[in-house]
Amino acid sequence: MPHLVPLLIRGINNLSDARYCAGMGADKLTFVLDPALPGHLDAKAMKELAGWVAGVELIGEFDQLSAENINALSAECSLDAVLLRSYRTEDELAEIAPPVYLELNADGLAVGSVLLPSAPVGFVVELSDNSSSEAPSALVALAAQGRLWLGPGLHPERARALATQLPLAGLSFPSGNEVKPGLRDFDQLEAVFEALEME
């Protein structure tokens, strides 16, 4: 089922989410692999989950982990790309082997305080619930380059508005947790997927 823009689902940590999101047409799934981050998965668990899905890009999320360790985990888990939660310089990014998505703080962009490196293939910005509906000029510029992935939260109407008003690379949404193994409420994600279906 085609969507208005590509969809990235972040923080997959269970088989229910992995299979549901892949089946609903998500383009990219992220797995938190940095041991310093809450809810991280080890390489074995990530590979087991990834073994159940096909046709999606697999991305590892990292914070301050060294480039050497990121490269090793990326190779072990056969990652297509990595998503870095912390800012890195051009030189630091050059040491990371897979393609890089870089998460940026929307507030920092609004005041122009971040000099953006050119190396990342995309930038991910998670909007807060009380963010202004007007996109800061830095977000508009990134969108114009086709490199911006915006996270509107699990708000279907807001997601559709952003997808139709900005030339985004895609939209980013959080995954969730199972109530118990094999039991998961997908109502919010389903509403988002349906709102973004092409008519």
C-alpha positions in Angstrom: 0.0 0.0 0.0 1.7 3.2 -1.2 2.0 6.2 1.1 2.3 9.9 0.4 6.0 9.8 1.6 8.3 7.0 2.8 7.9 6.0 6.4 10.6 5.3 9.0 9.5 3.5 12.2 11.9 4.0 15.1 12.9 1.7 18.0 11.6 -1.7 17.0 12.1 -4.0 19.9 9.6 -6.8 19.3 8.5 -9.2 16.6 4.9 -7.8 16.6 6.1 -4.3 15.6 8.6 -5.6 13.1 6.2 -7.7 11.2 3.3 -5.2 11.4 5.2 -2.2 10.3 6.9 -4.0 7.4 3.6 -5.5 6.4 1.9 -2.0 6.5 4.4 -0.6 4.1 7.1 1.1 6.3 10.2 1.7 4.3 12.8 1.8 7.1 12.9 0.2 10.6 15.4 1.3 13.3 16.7 -0.8 16.1 18.4 0.8 19.2 21.8 -1.0 19.3 23.9 1.4 21.5 24.3 -0.2 24.9 24.3 3.2 26.5 20.7 3.9 25.4 17.6 2.7 27.2 15.8 -0.3 25.7 18.7 -1.3 23.5 18.9 -4.7 21.8 21.9 -6.8 21.5 23.0 -7.9 18.0 21.5 -11.4 18.4 18.1 -10.1 19.3 18.1 -7.6 16.5 19.1 -10.2 13.9 16.4 -12.5 15.1 13.8 -9.7 14.6 15.2 -8.7 11.2 15.1 -12.3 10.0 11.3 -12.1 10.0 10.9 -9.1 7.7 11.8 -8.3 4.1 11.8 -5.4 1.8 12.6 -2.8 4.5 15.8 -0.9 5.2 17.4 -1.9 8.5 18.9 1.0 10.5 20.8 0.9 13.8 20.4 3.8 16.3 23.5 5.0 18.2 24.4 7.8 20.5 28.1 8.3 21.6 29.4 4.9 20.5 32.7 5.1 18.7 32.9 4.8 14.9 34.8 1.6 15.3 32.1 0.0 17.4 29.4 1.3 15.2 31.1 -0.2 12.1 31.5 -3.5 13.8 27.9 -3.7 14.9 26.7 -2.6 11.5 28.6 -5.3 9.8 27.5 -8.0 12.3 23.8 -7.0 11.9 23.9 -6.3 8.2 22.6 -2.8 8.7 21.7 -0.7 5.6 22.4 2.5 7.5 22.8 4.1 10.9 20.9 6.8 12.8 23.1 8.9 15.1 21.3 10.7 18.0 24.3 12.9 18.7 25.9 15.6 16.5 29.1 14.6 14.9 31.6 16.6 12.8 32.4 15.9 9.2 35.6 14.1 10.2 33.8 11.9 12.7 31.1 11.1 10.2 33.7 10.1 7.6 34.9 7.3 9.9 31.5 5.6 9.9 31.1 3.1 7.1 27.4 2.8 6.5 25.2 5.7 5.3 24.3 8.0 8.1 21.1 9.7 9.2 21.6 12.4 11.8 19.0 13.3 14.4 18.8 17.1 15.0 17.1 19.1 17.7 14.3 21.2 16.3 14.8 24.0 18.7 18.5 24.3 17.8 17.6 24.5 14.2 15.0 27.2 14.9 17.7 29.6 16.2 20.3 28.6 13.6 22.7 27.3 16.1 23.8 24.2 14.3 26.2 24.1 11.4 24.9 21.1 9.5 27.5 18.6 8.1 27.0 17.6 4.5 27.9 13.9 4.9 24.5 12.5 6.2 22.1 11.1 3.7 19.3 12.5 5.8 18.4 14.4 8.9 15.7 13.3 11.4 13.9 15.9 13.4 11.3 14.9 16.0 8.7 17.6 16.6 7.3 18.2 20.0 3.5 18.2 20.5 3.5 21.9 21.0 5.8 22.8 18.1 4.6 25.6 15.9 2.8 24.6 12.8 5.2 26.9 10.9 8.4 25.0 10.0 11.6 26.9 10.8 13.5 28.1 7.7 16.2 25.5 8.4 13.6 22.7 8.2 12.2 24.1 5.0 15.8 24.2 3.5 16.5 20.6 4.5 13.1 19.5 3.1 13.9 21.3 -0.2 17.1 19.2 -0.4 15.0 16.0 0.0 17.0 15.1 3.1 14.5 15.8 5.9 12.6 13.1 7.9 10.1 14.7 10.3 8.6 13.1 13.3 5.1 14.5 14.0 4.3 12.0 16.8 1.4 9.6 16.4 -0.9 12.4 15.1 -2.5 11.3 11.8 -3.9 14.7 10.7 -0.6 16.5 11.5 1.3 13.8 9.7 -0.8 14.1 6.5 -0.5 17.9 6.6 3.3 17.8 6.8 3.5 15.2 4.0 1.4 17.3 1.7 2.9 20.7 2.6 6.6 20.0 2.6 8.8 18.1 0.1 10.0 15.7 2.8 12.3 12.7 2.4 9.8 11.0 4.7 8.1 10.9 8.1 9.3 9.2 11.3 7.2 7.5 13.9 7.9 5.7 17.2 7.2 2.0 17.6 5.9 0.7 20.9 6.0 -2.1 23.4 4.1 -5.3 23.5 1.5 -5.6 26.3 2.9 -9.2 26.6 4.7 -11.3 24.1 2.6 -11.4 20.9 0.0 -8.9 22.2 0.3 -5.3 20.9 -2.2 -2.5 20.4 -1.6 -1.0 17.0 -4.5 1.5 16.9 -2.4 4.6 16.9 0.1 3.3 14.3 -2.7 2.0 12.2 -4.4 5.5 12.2 -1.1 7.1 11.0 -0.6 4.5 8.2 -4.2 5.0 7.0 -3.9 8.8 7.1 -0.9 8.7 4.8 -2.2 6.2 2.2 -2.3 7.6 -1.3 -5.9 8.2 -2.5 
